[in-house]
């Protein structure tokens, strides 16, 4: 008799942790586990603002999947998922044809939310993968190089617009304030010529976050030369810059779009019912109407019942969900229908501001500056520890905790 097949799509936080846990919890004969991902490496999405600005090499954020996963127990296939045919219990891959499954875990992550604003897809960059951030870093550097090597001085080459002052936007702006002075030195450009603009439609940066911490972050970033344009919706992105709702134009050759995410478009394409591209999952993390399909991470929508609004998608939640999902897959394999309900346990939130600074809330405690930054590194290292133990922390971790 063929072993039941567990197919895991996407090797992000959710997919990697599910594969790693199942490989430890199941014996060789219990199931065949297959992990599919479009690259042969796993990257840490939560670190991507750093290589995007050029303050950390992208190789520090990624690791080969076969160096972390027990390949005796998990078969890894490098391929792109094209479509999920849940009614036929199979998945279509770009290169390897079709793959059947008995149990499916979908962890394909997210895509930038453009809100249908014209020009975003064509003209803006986004912080979403190693490939995308490598391009941003190179582009920024190219702008510096181009500015000095042209007869006419193009100010738009040195104007950097970050659209969206949520967590990702603020973390990226923070890194830029660290990187830009280095680039100015390297390319003989006066710092006062460079503009970093953080443009946000909502009435505040970091909407929903503690106002005291928001003030701290904004003043700090302003003191490093960031210009905030708050309550300033963008109407259109063009090849020359952005057009605001007021009709004013800001000229720039670099627009980085960080206004939030929606679930992988593969879900919509495969006929699942979604809200902002995410599947509103049952309490046991299964897709409604599909007893053998689990959704994890940014693809899953879960409601915070206290405020009756969706939880923002985070790595923290994706990692916690992997515990419930792996437990529930194991239960189904052993014929049980008693599945665990997922309850997030939000430990806190820390956003880095670059230059050894951060802000955050851990438990009920507000953290600022160096202590928040140290906490951020501890959080980053903790994930590596959960995934690959101490050796992975030593190899890829942020070991210099206090700088
Ligand atoms: P991901 O980790 O995004 O992984 C998805 C995987 O699927 C990727 O490996 C991708 O290559 C693969 N994939 C996608 N499509 C296909 C396809 N068609 N075929 C095959 N493979 C595919 N969260 C926090 O908790 N704390 C933070 O401090 C924090 N900071 C962040 C900072 C930044 C700059 C960003 C961008 C995000 C941050 N987040 C943070 C959010 C967090 O990164 C996400 O919530 C988390 O990555 C979701 O995990 P996931 O497993 O769903 O998807």
Boltz pocket constraint, residues with backbone or C-beta under 6 A from the ligand:
constraints:
  - pocket:
      binder: B
      contacts: [[A, 9], [A, 10], [A, 11], [A, 12], [A, 13], [A, 14], [A, 15], [A, 36], [A, 37], [A, 38], [A, 39], [A, 41], [A, 42], [A, 43], [A, 45], [A, 46], [A, 47], [A, 48], [A, 49], [A, 79], [A, 80], [A, 81], [A, 82], [A, 107], [A, 108], [A, 109], [A, 110], [A, 127], [A, 128], [A, 167], [A, 168], [A, 171], [A, 264], [A, 266], [A, 296], [A, 297], [A, 298], [A, 299], [A, 313], [A, 314], [A, 315], [A, 316], [A, 317], [A, 318], [A, 350], [A, 351]]
      max_distance: 6.0
